[in-house]
């Protein structure tokens, strides 16, 4: 079984011109009555839940709309809120940096025939990164319903069936 992916995506190919699809999204999504907040700049849309529905794990949906030889390509990518994503990435980079330096320090201790105590720091960094990955997977499972509703909303706005996707965005969750 494949678990949740980092930042799930969906990719749609719509047999209409891009300006018409952008206008349809702008009219029905940005100015519509859907329970989401949106921002739009050209062919890029950001969609996220209303404040009353926001949790720590609530997703954001980025939609990129562009021309394609066969019509219009709509690419959707789910992600955590920008502040959460930035925090996780900074923590990952910090842990990788600290773990790398600790591993080098531990290797130096081995070469100097000293006890390689710094390797424990590298191991600790790896364990914390593993815990962060585990926590992000739990967050994705908690956000799965919101992601599925947001994807269904996009399909409804674009008047598409669920089979229009070229590749699945959300794997079915185990019951």
Secondary structure, DSSP 8 states (H G I E B T S, - for coil): -----TT-EEEEEESS-HHHHHHHHIIIIISS--SEEEEEETTEEEEEE-GGG--TT-EEEEEEEEEETTEEEEEEEEEE-HHHHHHHHHHHHHHHHHHHHHHHHHHHHHHTTS--THHHHHHHHHHHHHHHHHHHHHHHHHHHHHHHHHHHHHHHHTT--GGGEEE-SS-----
